[in-house]
Amino acid sequence: MATSMANLDIESTVRLNNGVQMPVLGLGVYQTPPERVTQNAVKFALKVGYRHVDTARIYGNEADVGEAIRESGIPRKDLFVTTKLWNSNQGYDSTLRACEASLMRLGLDYLDLYLVHFPVPDVRKESWRAMEVLLKKGRCRAIGVSNFTIRHLEELIGESHVIPSLNQVEFHPFLYQKELLKYCQKQGIQVEAYSPLARGERLKHPRIGSLAEKYAKTPAQLMIRWGLQRGLVVIPKSTREERIRENSQVFDFDISDDDIRSLDSLNEDLRLNWDPTNVT
Ligand SMILES: NC(=O)c1ccc[n+]([C@@H]2O[C@H](COP(=O)([O-])OP(=O)(O)OC[C@H]3O[C@@H](n4cnc5c(N)ncnc54)[C@H](OP(=O)(O)O)[C@@H]3O)[C@@H](O)[C@H]2O)c1
């Protein structure tokens, strides 16, 4: 059964497994160019009500996210900032250093969520040990992973003290990762949908178009809403003000269970990013 979220709004949160509240909608900034473009996108998003930004060391725009946050004047405690540990920084000591470097670039005292960006073989166990230390020291309020399959999660849970709060993975109707979602829900791991718009590549799909029309919403709004009703945290990216606003106007309609299932059935295992399936 899909979740009905009729009474939720842009500031609504989910509770992570350690009690931290995380806004269900965030702005992604992958491939958002640094300096003015990132600063303007984040500033505009915060102006129209977003309270959550998803960046990463490898996106090269952490400093600009930090700048926009400061310029917004919004109290730090009201914002949720995620960044990620890049692959070449994995390992125990280098993870500790990478987190401090991200904090420095962002100009923040703590992160809300720090994610292991990818399950890099051999080093990911040591990286997670350092993530646990960062959590304990209060450098981040929650720790999680990204691009982890069930197998990677099982391995991690089997050898760790702290179960990840979240797994950020590619997730949209054309990549409906039902088994992974079920597994994470059972373990209390929140799933976060990246590329929730399938990077814009399926917005003209006829079923997306006809259902969007039925609810008098845009294809992008329909896809974001599907993710929210499937219980995901959703982080669409745009650099354009009108789209950043459009992508946030997803709290005034409810997709019926039948239509949620119709969207589920669009799955074609479409991966538009890296595929961790065979990573040992
Ligand atoms: N952990 C990971 O490995 C990983 C991997 C990929 C992404 N992510 C995160 O997830 C975020 C979102 O994923 P994504 O950037 O890959 O893709 P996405 O959000 O699915 O789609 C972004 C694309 O859709 C366009 N778009 C946005 N809103 C639109 C609208 N309302 N109507 C029409 N087109 C629209 C954007 O163009 P314009 O900008 O020109 O509007 C851009 O080309 C990233 O920014 C990043 O934070 C994480």
PDBQT file of the ligand as one rigid body, heavy atoms in Angstrom, charges set to zero:
ROOT
HETATM    1  N1  LIG A 301      24.515   9.382  -4.765  1.00  0.00    +0.000 N 
HETATM    2  C1  LIG A 301      24.695   9.350  -6.068  1.00  0.00    +0.000 C 
HETATM    3  O1  LIG A 301      25.477   8.555  -6.606  1.00  0.00    +0.000 OA
HETATM    4  C2  LIG A 301      23.903  10.300  -6.927  1.00  0.00    +0.000 A 
HETATM    5  C3  LIG A 301      23.883  10.142  -8.326  1.00  0.00    +0.000 A 
HETATM    6  C4  LIG A 301      23.127  11.025  -9.085  1.00  0.00    +0.000 A 
HETATM    7  C5  LIG A 301      22.405  12.038  -8.459  1.00  0.00    +0.000 A 
HETATM    8  N2  LIG A 301      22.460  12.202  -7.097  1.00  0.00    +0.000 N 
HETATM    9  C6  LIG A 301      21.723  13.290  -6.391  1.00  0.00    +0.000 C 
HETATM   10  O2  LIG A 301      20.367  13.311  -6.830  1.00  0.00    +0.000 OA
HETATM   11  C7  LIG A 301      20.054  14.590  -7.378  1.00  0.00    +0.000 C 
HETATM   12  C8  LIG A 301      19.007  14.475  -8.467  1.00  0.00    +0.000 C 
HETATM   13  O3  LIG A 301      19.398  13.574  -9.486  1.00  0.00    +0.000 OA
HETATM   14  P1  LIG A 301      19.878  14.031 -10.949  1.00  0.00    +0.000 P 
HETATM   15  O4  LIG A 301      20.440  15.404 -10.896  1.00  0.00    +0.000 OA
HETATM   16  O5  LIG A 301      20.739  12.936 -11.457  1.00  0.00    +0.000 OA
HETATM   17  O6  LIG A 301      18.562  13.972 -11.827  1.00  0.00    +0.000 OA
HETATM   18  P2  LIG A 301      17.006  14.391 -11.737  1.00  0.00    +0.000 P 
HETATM   19  O7  LIG A 301      16.746  15.239 -10.558  1.00  0.00    +0.000 OA
HETATM   20  O8  LIG A 301      16.240  13.154 -11.944  1.00  0.00    +0.000 OA
HETATM   21  O9  LIG A 301      16.832  15.231 -13.066  1.00  0.00    +0.000 OA
HETATM   22  C9  LIG A 301      17.535  16.425 -13.315  1.00  0.00    +0.000 C 
HETATM   23  C10 LIG A 301      17.305  16.793 -14.790  1.00  0.00    +0.000 C 
HETATM   24  O10 LIG A 301      15.913  17.078 -15.013  1.00  0.00    +0.000 OA
HETATM   25  C11 LIG A 301      15.762  18.446 -15.442  1.00  0.00    +0.000 C 
HETATM   26  N3  LIG A 301      14.579  18.956 -14.728  1.00  0.00    +0.000 N 
HETATM   27  C12 LIG A 301      14.491  19.277 -13.409  1.00  0.00    +0.000 A 
HETATM   28  N4  LIG A 301      13.244  19.663 -13.083  1.00  0.00    +0.000 NA
HETATM   29  C13 LIG A 301      12.523  19.607 -14.208  1.00  0.00    +0.000 A 
HETATM   30  C14 LIG A 301      11.166  19.915 -14.516  1.00  0.00    +0.000 A 
HETATM   31  N5  LIG A 301      10.341  20.335 -13.581  1.00  0.00    +0.000 N 
HETATM   32  N6  LIG A 301      10.745  19.747 -15.804  1.00  0.00    +0.000 NA
HETATM   33  C15 LIG A 301      11.613  19.315 -16.749  1.00  0.00    +0.000 A 
HETATM   34  N7  LIG A 301      12.903  19.002 -16.525  1.00  0.00    +0.000 NA
HETATM   35  C16 LIG A 301      13.366  19.149 -15.270  1.00  0.00    +0.000 A 
HETATM   36  C17 LIG A 301      17.052  19.149 -15.053  1.00  0.00    +0.000 C 
HETATM   37  O11 LIG A 301      17.383  20.190 -15.952  1.00  0.00    +0.000 OA
HETATM   38  P3  LIG A 301      17.600  21.729 -15.476  1.00  0.00    +0.000 P 
HETATM   39  O12 LIG A 301      18.632  21.745 -14.379  1.00  0.00    +0.000 OA
HETATM   40  O13 LIG A 301      18.055  22.406 -16.737  1.00  0.00    +0.000 OA
HETATM   41  O14 LIG A 301      16.269  22.202 -15.011  1.00  0.00    +0.000 OA
HETATM   42  C18 LIG A 301      18.082  18.014 -15.198  1.00  0.00    +0.000 C 
HETATM   43  O15 LIG A 301      18.461  17.855 -16.552  1.00  0.00    +0.000 OA
HETATM   44  C19 LIG A 301      21.421  15.086  -7.853  1.00  0.00    +0.000 C 
HETATM   45  O16 LIG A 301      21.440  16.457  -8.142  1.00  0.00    +0.000 OA
HETATM   46  C20 LIG A 301      22.293  14.668  -6.702  1.00  0.00    +0.000 C 
HETATM   47  O17 LIG A 301      22.126  15.551  -5.606  1.00  0.00    +0.000 OA
HETATM   48  C21 LIG A 301      23.190  11.324  -6.332  1.00  0.00    +0.000 A 
ENDROOT
TORSDOF 0
